[in-house]
Amino acid sequence: MELLNSDIRCEQLYFSRGEFRLKIDGLNIRCGEKIAVLGENGCGKTTLLQLMAGVLTPERGFVYINGNPRLNVEKKAEVISYLPQEAGLLFNLTVYELINLTYNEKTGLTGMGKTEMLEALELEMFMDREYHSLSGGEKRRAMLARALCRNTPFVLLDEPAAPLDLRHGWLAMTHISRASCAAVVAMHDINMALRYFDRFILMKNGEVAFDKGKNEINENILEEVYSVPMRRVDDFFVIAV
């Protein structure tokens, strides 16, 4: 498989859970893209990432990876790294063991090795610490480092910076945006997304309402997606109240 030429393509996806319905007619993700997935709580951001990662199986339609809708688990793991909102460990590994367990040095798509990644996310002082002894933010950084160190052409990240403080959120998003791999990131901070991402998938009621470039995002689009009046102040969007 030519990893650097990989793509993920969703066609006629349908998935339901209770009263929720997700319907995606078509969506294509190419290696190297930096994509923010935005929208209200419950709009389908997490479900979309889970379908692309293979955590969920669509009721109808397909997720094609390099044109193949039926990659086995091992092959899919070579292409996609997925970080869910809540990622825990059954076994109490050290931070270094956690990252070393899945480290792949073949492709180097993140542009750094294990030690460099630990330093980049300021985890080097925790290398010998057990995962379960870390704070919530420290655990999140360790899991993010693990996802990036798998060096897959696609990383799917569900709110990676949500529990992080200002500095470590900035560090995390900086390294995600600089990686050579494609990053598809579900998040809530519109202004942070505008700083680090080039493409925006905005979801509403289980569907893609807009698929736009950064320069196309405006108040009207955000008002339609979030059902709240918005205004632009310099390079930032704020609620117009």
C-alpha positions, 0 to 999 in steps of 0.5 A: 500500500502506498501510504503517502498516496492513501485516501479515505472515502466515505460513500452513502454512509448511514448509521443510526443510534436511537433517534440519531441518524448520520447520513454522509453522501460523499466525503474524501480525505486525502493524505496531508490534509488538516481538517477540523470537524466542527458542530454542536454536541450530538451532531455526529462528529464522533460517530463520523470519526468512529466510522472512518476508524472502523470502530463502528460499522455503517448500516449502509454505505462504505468507507473506502481506504485506498479504494478498499472497503474491506481492509482487515484490522491489521491493514487498517491499523497501518493506515489509521490511528484513532484517538477517542475522546476518552482513552484508557489503559487496561494495564498500567504501563509507563509513558515510555512503554505506552508509546514504544508499544505502538511506535512505527519508525517506517514512515516517519510521517510525524517528522519525529521519533519517540524521544522527540515526540516526548520532548515536543509534548513535554512528557520526557520527565514522565517517561518512567511514570506509570500512566495511571499516576498521571493527571487527566491532562498528562494522560491526554498528552501521553495518548496523543503522543502514542497516536502520533508515534504510530506514524500512520498516514491518517490520524483521527483525533476526537477533541485532543486538546479539550482537557489540556491547559493553554500551553499544552493545548497550543503545543499539541495543536502545533505538532498536529498541524505540522505533521506530514500525515492527514489530521482529522480533528473533531473539536469545538474551538472555532478560533483555534481551528482557524489557526491550525486547519485548512479545511472545515467539515461542519456538521449539523443533525448528522449530516455535512452542512458545509465542507469549506476552506478556511478562507470561506468560513464566515458568520452566516455559515457559523450561524446556520451550524450553531443556531446562534448569532455570530460576528467577526472581530479581526481574525476571530469569531464571537457570539453576537450578544 
